[in-house]
Amino acid sequence: MASLTELSFNWLGFISAMISNISFTYRRIYSKIAMTDMDITNLYAYISIIALIVCIPPAIIFEGPQLLQNGFNDVIAKVGLTV
């Protein structure tokens, strides 16, 4: 919020930071609730799985077209097409 008046303020960066803050808050709340029934290793595993599920759709939406356009062609050019 302190950099809102700066010339190089970026709304996408600000919104991403706020989503990150909210995600960490919900993660902490879930951890406190879930710690009564499981140990710390299982809790970490469940939180990691949930984070993976949450991160896959934005990754496919934002990076998928670039991967399809450039990524596979670069790999095929470097390694070669094997069938």
QUIVEN-V785532 format. One record per residue. N is the residue number from 0. RES is the residue in three letters. SS is DSSP state (A for helix, B for strand, O for the rest). Layout:
BEGIN
N/RES/SS
N/RES/SS
END
This chain:
BEGIN
0/MET/O
1/ALA/O
2/SER/O
3/LEU/O
4/THR/O
5/GLU/O
6/LEU/O
7/SER/O
8/PHE/O
9/ASN/O
10/TRP/A
11/LEU/A
12/GLY/A
13/PHE/A
14/ILE/A
15/SER/A
16/ALA/A
17/MET/A
18/ILE/A
19/SER/A
20/ASN/A
21/ILE/A
22/SER/A
23/PHE/A
24/THR/A
25/TYR/A
26/ARG/A
27/ARG/A
28/ILE/A
29/TYR/A
30/SER/A
31/LYS/A
32/ILE/A
33/ALA/A
34/MET/O
35/THR/O
36/ASP/O
37/MET/O
38/ASP/O
39/ILE/A
40/THR/A
41/ASN/A
42/LEU/A
43/TYR/A
44/ALA/A
45/TYR/A
46/ILE/A
47/SER/A
48/ILE/A
49/ILE/A
50/ALA/A
51/LEU/A
52/ILE/A
53/VAL/A
54/CYS/A
55/ILE/A
56/PRO/A
57/PRO/A
58/ALA/A
59/ILE/A
60/ILE/A
61/PHE/A
62/GLU/A
63/GLY/A
64/PRO/A
65/GLN/A
66/LEU/A
67/LEU/A
68/GLN/A
69/ASN/A
70/GLY/A
71/PHE/A
72/ASN/A
73/ASP/A
74/VAL/A
75/ILE/A
76/ALA/A
77/LYS/A
78/VAL/A
79/GLY/O
80/LEU/O
81/THR/O
82/VAL/O
END
